[in-house]
């Protein structure tokens, strides 16, 4: 069964590589969605895909996405409805 996760990272988000690492891990796991810096200066991530891939992605998030970050503070919401993303996009590379 496919699911969708919405994650927001707080705190130390500049110069940490979060968006790069998140996009790479999502692509590696076959997840689709986006990762971007929002107007509140939080990194906003939305990914969808298989429950197995999402669980692996969430373990990656919980362990700490970037070794350059001083904190790993985030919020998480899970959804059963999908938005139909066709690729993993980011506002960086």
C-alpha positions as CSV (number, residue, x, y, z in Angstrom):
1,X,0.0,0.0,0.0
2,X,1.3,3.5,-0.9
3,X,1.3,6.4,1.6
4,X,2.4,10.0,1.7
5,X,4.6,11.7,4.4
6,X,4.8,15.4,5.0
7,X,7.9,16.5,7.0
8,X,9.1,20.0,8.1
9,X,12.6,20.5,9.5
10,X,13.2,23.3,11.9
11,X,16.3,25.1,13.2
12,X,19.6,24.8,11.5
13,X,18.7,24.4,7.8
14,X,21.3,26.6,6.0
15,X,24.5,25.1,4.7
16,X,23.5,21.6,6.0
17,X,23.0,19.8,2.8
18,X,19.5,18.6,3.9
19,X,17.8,19.2,0.6
20,X,20.6,17.4,-1.3
21,X,20.6,14.4,1.0
22,X,16.8,14.2,1.2
23,X,16.4,14.2,-2.6
24,X,19.2,11.6,-3.1
25,X,17.7,9.2,-0.5
26,X,14.2,9.6,-1.8
27,X,15.3,8.9,-5.4
28,X,17.3,5.9,-4.1
29,X,14.1,4.5,-2.5
30,X,11.9,5.3,-5.5
31,X,9.9,7.9,-3.6
32,X,8.3,10.9,-5.5
33,X,7.5,14.4,-4.2
34,X,9.4,17.5,-3.4
35,X,11.9,19.1,-1.0
36,X,12.2,22.9,-0.7
37,X,12.9,25.8,1.7
38,X,9.6,27.4,2.5
39,X,8.8,31.1,3.5
40,X,9.1,30.3,7.2
41,X,12.7,29.1,6.5
42,X,11.9,25.5,7.2
43,X,12.8,22.7,4.9
44,X,9.5,21.2,3.7
45,X,9.4,17.7,2.3
46,X,6.5,15.7,0.9
47,X,7.2,12.2,-0.4
48,X,4.9,9.3,-1.4
49,X,5.5,5.7,-2.3
50,X,5.4,2.3,-0.9
51,X,5.0,1.9,2.9
52,X,8.3,-0.1,3.0
53,X,10.2,2.7,1.2
54,X,8.6,5.4,3.4
55,X,9.5,3.5,6.5
56,X,13.2,3.3,5.4
57,X,13.1,7.0,4.5
58,X,11.7,7.9,7.9
59,X,14.5,5.9,9.6
60,X,17.0,8.0,7.6
61,X,15.3,11.2,8.8
62,X,15.2,10.0,12.4
63,X,18.9,9.1,12.4
64,X,19.8,12.6,11.2
65,X,19.8,13.6,7.5
66,X,23.0,15.7,7.6
67,X,26.1,15.4,9.6
68,X,26.6,19.2,9.2
69,X,23.4,20.0,11.0
70,X,23.4,21.0,14.7
71,X,19.9,19.7,15.3
72,X,17.5,17.2,13.8
73,X,14.2,18.8,14.8
74,X,11.2,17.9,12.6
75,X,7.5,17.4,12.4
76,X,5.9,14.5,10.6
77,X,2.4,13.8,9.3
78,X,1.3,10.7,7.5
79,X,-1.5,10.4,4.9
80,X,-3.2,7.6,3.0
81,X,-4.2,9.8,0.1
82,X,-1.7,10.4,-2.6
83,X,-1.1,13.5,-4.8
84,X,0.3,11.6,-7.8
85,X,3.8,13.1,-7.9
86,X,5.8,11.8,-10.9
87,X,9.4,12.5,-9.8
88,X,11.4,13.8,-6.8
89,X,12.0,17.5,-7.1
90,X,14.0,20.0,-5.1
91,X,14.6,23.8,-5.2
92,X,18.3,23.0,-5.5
93,X,20.2,20.6,-7.8
